[in-house]
Amino acid sequence: MALPRGTLPPKNRPAASPERVIHSLRHLVKLVQVKEVRRRSLLPLLVSTATLPQGNDSKNALLQEYLKRSKENKARNDKERLDDYYKRNYKDYFEFFEGSAREKKEELLSESERAIRAWLEKNKK
């Protein structure tokens, strides 16, 4: 669709001036006042929303069961999530780091190098 003659496409238009923004906001305020949208008119809407039924008991019981299981397995799920994070983000680094320590004898390895070797052995795929 062609633009009217003399108008710029949206990406080439200059940014709105502060005066224009203030004018737009004043226009919106007038519209809201004309349409009588005020806090008093929102009150019946809020009351009706609060009195809606909350769903049946079987769904509520099922949600409570899921919540209970989630709380029971939280530590295990957190550990699995953390292990997965380490495997994705540290495996390449640890393999690179191990390359320099591969030639060293076990007695000459530092504590961190031993821990990296143990982690790589444990997490081999």
C-alpha positions as CSV (number, residue, x, y, z in Angstrom):
1,M,0.0,0.0,0.0
2,A,1.4,3.4,-1.0
3,L,1.8,6.1,1.5
4,P,0.1,9.4,0.9
5,R,2.3,11.9,-0.9
6,G,4.6,13.8,1.3
7,T,4.6,11.4,4.3
8,L,7.6,9.4,5.5
9,P,7.5,5.7,6.2
10,P,7.4,4.9,10.0
11,K,11.0,4.0,10.2
12,N,12.1,7.3,8.7
13,R,9.8,9.5,10.8
14,P,11.4,11.7,13.5
15,A,10.8,10.9,17.1
16,A,7.8,12.6,18.7
17,S,8.5,15.8,20.5
18,P,7.7,16.1,24.2
19,E,5.0,18.6,23.4
20,R,3.3,16.1,21.1
21,V,3.5,13.3,23.7
22,I,2.0,15.6,26.4
23,H,-0.8,16.5,23.9
24,S,-1.5,12.8,23.3
25,L,-1.7,12.1,27.0
26,R,-4.0,15.0,27.6
27,H,-6.3,13.7,24.8
28,L,-6.3,10.2,26.5
29,V,-7.2,11.7,29.8
30,K,-10.1,13.6,28.3
31,L,-11.3,10.4,26.6
32,V,-11.2,8.5,29.9
33,Q,-13.1,11.3,31.7
34,V,-15.7,11.4,29.0
35,K,-16.3,7.7,29.1
36,E,-16.6,7.8,32.9
37,V,-14.0,5.2,33.5
38,R,-13.1,5.8,37.0
39,R,-12.3,3.8,40.1
40,R,-16.0,3.7,41.1
41,S,-16.9,2.1,37.8
42,L,-14.2,-0.6,38.3
43,L,-15.5,-1.6,41.7
44,P,-18.4,-3.7,40.4
45,L,-16.1,-5.5,38.0
46,L,-13.7,-6.3,40.8
47,V,-16.5,-7.6,43.1
48,S,-17.9,-9.8,40.4
49,T,-14.5,-11.2,39.6
50,A,-13.9,-12.0,43.3
51,T,-17.2,-13.9,43.6
52,L,-16.6,-16.2,40.6
53,P,-16.4,-19.9,41.5
54,Q,-12.9,-21.1,42.0
55,G,-13.2,-24.4,40.1
56,N,-14.3,-27.8,41.2
57,D,-12.7,-29.7,44.1
58,S,-11.2,-32.5,42.0
59,K,-9.0,-30.0,40.0
60,N,-8.0,-28.3,43.3
61,A,-7.1,-31.7,44.8
62,L,-5.0,-32.6,41.8
63,L,-3.2,-29.3,41.9
64,Q,-2.5,-29.8,45.6
65,E,-1.1,-33.3,44.9
66,Y,1.2,-31.9,42.2
67,L,2.3,-29.1,44.6
68,K,3.1,-31.7,47.3
69,R,5.1,-33.9,44.9
70,S,7.0,-30.8,43.6
71,K,7.9,-29.8,47.2
72,E,9.0,-33.4,48.0
73,N,11.3,-33.6,45.0
74,K,12.6,-30.1,45.1
75,A,16.1,-31.0,46.3
76,R,16.5,-33.7,43.7
77,N,15.2,-31.6,40.9
78,D,17.4,-28.7,41.9
79,K,20.5,-31.0,41.9
80,E,19.5,-32.4,38.4
81,R,19.1,-28.9,37.0
82,L,22.4,-27.8,38.4
83,D,24.2,-30.9,37.1
84,D,22.7,-30.4,33.7
85,Y,23.9,-26.7,33.8
86,Y,27.4,-27.8,34.7
87,K,27.5,-30.4,31.9
88,R,26.4,-27.9,29.3
89,N,28.6,-25.0,30.4
90,Y,31.7,-26.5,32.0
91,K,32.5,-29.7,30.2
92,D,34.4,-28.0,27.3
93,Y,36.3,-25.9,29.7
94,F,37.2,-28.8,32.0
95,E,38.3,-30.9,29.0
96,F,40.5,-28.0,27.8
97,F,41.9,-27.5,31.3
98,E,42.6,-31.2,31.6
99,G,44.7,-31.2,28.4
100,S,47.5,-29.3,30.2
101,A,47.3,-31.5,33.3
102,R,47.1,-34.8,31.4
103,E,50.9,-35.3,31.3
104,K,51.3,-34.6,35.0
105,K,51.7,-37.5,37.5
106,E,48.9,-37.9,40.0
107,E,51.1,-36.8,42.9
108,L,51.9,-33.5,41.1
109,L,48.3,-32.5,40.5
110,S,46.7,-29.8,42.5
111,E,43.4,-30.4,44.4
112,S,41.4,-28.6,41.7
113,E,43.0,-30.6,38.9
114,R,42.1,-33.8,40.7
115,A,38.6,-32.6,41.2
116,I,38.3,-31.8,37.5
117,R,39.6,-35.2,36.5
118,A,37.1,-36.8,38.9
119,W,34.2,-34.7,37.5
120,L,35.2,-35.6,33.9
121,E,35.3,-39.3,34.7
122,K,31.9,-39.1,36.4
123,N,30.3,-37.2,33.6
124,K,31.7,-39.0,30.5
125,K,29.2,-39.7,27.8
